[in-house]
Structure formats: C-alpha cells, structure tokens
Amino acid sequence: MDLLEYQAKQLFEQVGIPILPSQSISSASELKNLHIPYPIVLKSQVLASGRAKVGGVKFVENTIDAIAASQSIFNLPIEGEYPKVILAEARYDAENEFFLAIMLDYALKKTVLLGSSYGGINIEILLDNLQTCVIEEEFSPFYARRLVKQMGLTGKAMASVSKIIEKMYDLFITHDLDIIEINPLAINANGEVMALDGKIRVNDYALNRHPYLLKSLTRETPQISSIINTLHQQNYSTVKEVNKSILELNSESNLAIISDSIDLSILTINSLISQGQKIHSCYILSSENNDEGQENINDLFTNIINNSTIEVVMINLSVLGDIVDLFIQKIAQYSQKQATISSSGSDDRADRATGVRLYNNQSSLTIKSSQPLRKIDWILRITSSNVTIHQEKLNGLPIHYLAELDMAIALTIKNCQLALDKDNLK
C-alpha cells in the first residue's frame, strides 16, 4: 500500500528526518488560513509520478496566486487520478539534490540500500549514477557510510546523508515497509539536509501490526474517514458489543465483511471501496475466549443468514484462537442444512414455522423460517502464515480459501457481480 507524500513525511518526522514546514489542504479556501509564510510550493497529492512536468507542482508568492493555483491543481488529473489533498510547503534553496531509497529485494531475500548523487526529476541521470549496497548481515552504520562513499560524497555531506540513511532504515524496519524513498534529499550551502519529497510503500500483511498507519490509508474516499471514526468510537472490549453489524454502508449491496480486528476491517473496507465495490455491512469479533467466540459467531451468522440481501461474505482474519475452525464448522452446518432442505420433496419434512436451528456442542444458531436457506459464497483469508487449513476440511463447502489479499478482494468483487447478475435474471 503506497502512501502519499504528505503521509510519508509524517513518518519521516517521527524518526527525525528533516522536513519543511507544511500544511495539507483539501480545498482552496483553506489557503486563507495558511500557517506557512510565503513564498510556498503547492504539490498535488497523487500516487502518479511526474507531477511537476504536467503542472501538478506550482510555486506561488501570495494568497491570491495560491488559491488560483490550487484550483487548477485540484482539477488536474494525473494519470487519471484527481488529488483530494494538496500539500502546501515552504520553499527551500538547495545547493545539491540526492536520491536515497531502501527496498526489500524479494529475489535476494535481503534489504538493499540505493543512492544517487543526482536526485530530482531527471530520472535518466539519476539511474546512470545509481549505487547499491546489499545488507548481507545485521544493519550497522557501516552500510550507510559505504553507500554514501560510493555516491562520491565527502566531509560534512557524507556524515549528514549517512545519518539520514540510518533513520530511514529505522523507519523501514520498525514499520515493516517494502520501500522507503527520498527524492530529492536536498542539501543547502550550510550543509543542512532536507527531505523535499518522499515515498513509502507499506507491506499489506503488516498493517494489522501497525494500526496507526491505517489512518494514512484514508485517501481514496471521504467515506473511509467516517468509517474509521465510527470504528474507533465503538467499545471493543467484548464481542457482545460488536456481534451485530457496526456499519451499514449500503443497504442494497450483497456483500458482508467479517474480521477480528478494527485495523484489518479498515484495510479490507479500504481495498474494496477503492475498487468501486459497495459493502452492505461489516462485523468485527475480538474475543479471546473460545466459548464466548462460538456464541457470538452464532449470533453473527444469524444476522447474516436472516438478511436475504447478503449473498457473499468475505472473512478476513488475523486468527483468534480456534475462531477459524468455528467459522468453517458454522458454514458446514449451514450448507448441510441447505442441502437437506433442497433435497426434501415432502411437506412433512419441510421446516416448521418455529424455524430452523443449526446445532453444535455448546450453542445453536437460529434461522427465521421466513427467510429460506439460500446459497452464500464465503471467501476466507487468513493473514497469519502460522495457520494452515487442509483442503479436506473445505471439500464440498462453498468456501474459497485464499492467502493473498489482492486475490481475495478480486474474487469477492467477482462473486458479488455474479450474484447480482443472477438476481437480475430472475
């Protein structure tokens, strides 16, 4: 998951990487209350590269010019993406500009430091002078100094840039990043360094370990911001308080989400909505007690099954105790009852008006007879690599088990559309 420049700089500031005074704005009117002295630079906050070349970066001297420039930037799509936020930032007189990056090389299975003595928008020159340093063992300042020396820096610049690399690596490790990049890292006549632009890519599978990073993922739609506020206003101390849907996003959608953490729920919602998928409801479980977890899964299933609108359920779990087995057990019981009712050819064997119950050893799940048992597609994903689900457990069940988030999201969207198309044919 890529962060925008202003989001990346918030993380830079946490580890002491110098950044300029700045202010993010979501409308031109906010420039009337700007807290940064002019002159300033306005930057379109989009993920696409090449902003400056197409007019997404503008230098302005006063408020009137800033308002006009911001209106132009807000209405400028860059590779089809319109900015929802513009970064207003102080100007900086740079004497030299460098490129620095740290990335995880999946082929080498090692971290690699990258640096160029030519930073900025001229990518060809940057790449021609690109230096690399593979971290073979545990990181130490030695690797930072080696890269800077390869870049041809000496004296005070060598020491300053080495320190920036060390801070970048600290951020890279502690936040489970895939990539961290500063381009350019500027240095002025006094030898002071400043991160003028930044890029960060967060590992999707690490997001549930860093809940504060999820606040940086609200860029796709204002709806996500309200979702986060709703989630954090809830009391999650017990499952009893969240066994009902905590969100009603779109009552006409046929998709429900189940998760076992606030963070994973936000990530799942964000991933689906960013691809245009509407969501009917979201359920969160957070119990560490198996008995309580089983009871509340029963309640959760009752809510879903008694809602005839829901036809696809995505279950995205970080794994809480035996919760995965409980879900599979409930789906198996529901599917078995569905098959039994479908094959029943006699009114004597039909369900009575008192309703249908799916039983287990400790508690039961009640389904209202007014809602016939119907086919539901279940997409199951587990973030933990320590959990293995054997395929024989899932044989004959309408469960699609996927480890990759993007594949689970794609299948969820596909099944929602298939179910919608089938309903339209009726």
Secondary structure, DSSP 8 states (H G I E B T S, - for coil): -EE-HHHHHHHHHHTT-----EEEESSGGGGGG--S-SSEEEEE--SSS-TGGGT-EEEESSHHHHHHHHHHHHT--BTTB--S-EEEEE----SEEEEEEEEEETTTTEEEEEEES--SS-HHHHHHTEEEEE--SS--HHHHHHHHHHTT--HHHHHHHHHHHHHHHHHHHHTTEEEEEEEEEEE-TTS-EEE--EEEEE-GGGGGG-GGGGGGG--S-HHHHHHHHHHHHS--SSGGGTSS-SEES-TT--EEEEESSHHHHHHHHHHHHTTT---SEEEE-----HHHHHHHHHHHHHHHHT-TT--EEEEEE---TTHHHHHHHHHHHHHHHHHHHHH---GGGS--TT-EEEE-SS-EEEE-TTS-----EEEEEE--TT----GGGTTTSSEEE-S-HHHHHHHHHHHHHHHHHHHHH-
